[in-house]
């Protein structure tokens, strides 16, 4: 069965799956976190609105949480430079827009780290194997680390056993091969990994690879995992 089929099945069974993984936490050796929407707050519409203000008329058709076109895929997997990416977006805006305005609009979706999640991460890092797997890019990571520095003096990367960023590892979610490669790098069986993400297509890909999963939809159930 393809991972696209699993997306449909997961939407049907997500509530039962959540309860199951609450019971199975004792069997988890490592927690693999997504970044945006799970650890740091994200507002995709903020970036869409910012580009509309710059004169881009079809940004939503190019990029959403659930799908995106080749330009964004290429940037997220490190196939094109930040300058090339900025120039491509610049061409969709009104005349006179500066590259810095494009970067600001692109980063508008990056909000802040909730204090409760900061404390949770700091505590988990002391007693639990945790790692990070994120579809992201170099421009967003600059902003993410800037936001983290506002809430903690601890280095963001030092919290995790390993940090896997799509633009650095040249592969991305939801491909099952990406999850299998990450598990191999961490030296842990997929069945012993709990993957937490807020995008159903990524959850589906992880399930195909054999990881246990938690579909992040609201905060209370997330915090219940660690209580």
Secondary structure as UniProt FT lines:
FT   HELIX           3..23
FT   HELIX           25..27
FT   STRAND          30..33
FT   TURN            37..39
FT   STRAND          40..42
FT   HELIX           44..53
FT   TURN            54..55
FT   HELIX           59..62
FT   HELIX           70..76
FT   TURN            77..78
FT   HELIX           82..90
FT   TURN            91..92
FT   TURN            95..96
FT   HELIX           99..106
FT   HELIX           107..109
FT   STRAND          110..113
FT   HELIX           115..124
FT   TURN            125..127
FT   STRAND          129..134
FT   HELIX           138..151
FT   HELIX           157..159
FT   STRAND          163..165
FT   HELIX           166..169
FT   TURN            173..174
FT   HELIX           176..186
FT   HELIX           190..192
FT   STRAND          193..197
FT   HELIX           200..208
FT   TURN            209..210
FT   STRAND          212..215
FT   HELIX           219..224
FT   TURN            225..226
//
